Amino acid sequence: MSINVNIPLADRYAAAKAAADAANAALEALKDEIKELGLPTLQGITCDLTLSLVEQKRLDQKKVAQLLTAEQIEACKSPVLMHNIRVKAKGIEA
């Protein structure tokens, strides 16, 4: 992948994020269309898709808060470090 160093990194990141957001929106729309069809398999030229319903169990935070004390909940927490990059558009007049 070639990188154009004449374009500032912040601008390249913002453009890539906008493209990724658009691709994710298109992917979600396709997922909705697949689920709406409700067919267990879809055959394509380059791939086949399977649709299945999977049950997951999630921890109910409200119930946990009712069963444990604030100190017990706090004792179960562990810190997680993560990078957060935000894009703030500049008002540039053309």
Steps between C-alpha positions, in 0.01 A plus 500: 500500500647834401461789737480854371712694748378831353159444661511550879450185706193649671333554163589150378358353821177702469454393138563134583260517796229657283548224241490232772183650652333498157610141440367396843165666427480314167593174676228551763243561226605177328480311830147633552405387149643152562317467833176625343516223239530246782655235277746264670741515203568741217712394206719740310763478231799561727357378831206347682341651811333323788257668736447361847352630823738475795406557862747684720484566870591846624556621852209715616670797664182614679452160663867488601462841663201369697685188619842644584613797706675794336825384661461148355430639155800731523721209609404312181603784269836509328641786296517476123714738299398589147585762242222736399538699179234757413460693178407866533431659162637847439287766337709573193367748248568423135 
